[in-house]
């Protein structure tokens, strides 16, 4: 759900950047603002885990293809961030 909304926001951004008339540009700007607010609301508190999950899937796909340098880079990024996501024992 969230990634679809992000993709829709990107499509509106392309419309905004390719608008030729000021009227279309203003309309696209307003639509982009509403999409942006919607995406920000959906991502509140979820952004980092969603990005980490996406990176993990990307690393798995790269490993399946044998792209070890990509796997190494993603693993390094994830391990640098991991200290903020440690679960404290109860």
N, C-alpha and C positions, 0 to 999 in steps of 0.2 A: 504494500500500500504506500509506504513512504517513498520508495524508490520511484514508483510511478508518478507520484506528485512532483518529485524532483525532476524527472524527465519532462513532465508537462511544463514546469517552470523554465527549463532550458529551451523548450520549443518556443515559448512566449518571448524569451530573451532574444532568440534568433529573429523573431518577427519584429521586435523592437529595433534591433540593429539594422535590419534590412528595410525598414519602413521608409518610403520615399517622400510622403507628404507629411506636413506637420500634424494634420488631423489624425492620420493613421499612427503616427508616432505617439501622440498623446493618448490615444486609445490603448495602444500596446503598453505604454508606461503604466497606465492605471491597472490594466490586467496583470502586469508583472508585479505590481505592488501587492495586489490581493493574493496572488500565487505565493509570493515571497512570505507574506505574513502567515499563510496557511502552512507552508513548509516549516517555517520557524516554530510554529506552535506544535506541529507534529514531532519535531526533533528535540523539543525541550527535554533535556535529561537523557536522551537516547542517542545523541549524535556519536559519541565516541564508541559505544558498543557496536553500533551499526557499521561504522567505518572499519572497526577491527574485524568484524565478521566478514565484511566484503574483502578485506585484505587477506584473510585466511582462505577464503574460497579462491582468490586469485593465486595464492601461493600453491594451493593444491593443484590447480589447473597447470601451473608452471611446472610443478614437480612431475605431473603426468607426461608433460611434453619433454622433460629432461632439461629444462632451463634452470640450471642450478644457481646461476648468478642472480636471477630474479628471486628465487626462493630465499637465497641468502640475504638479499636487500630487504625483503619483506619481513623475514624473521628478525633481522637486526632492528628494524623500525618497531616491530611489535614488542621485542624484548626491552627496548629503551623506554617504552611507555608502560610496561607491565608493573612498575613499582607503584603507580597510582591506582592500580586495579587489584591489589592484593586483598584477599578476604581475610579479615582478622578473625581468629578463633573466638568462639563465644565464651 
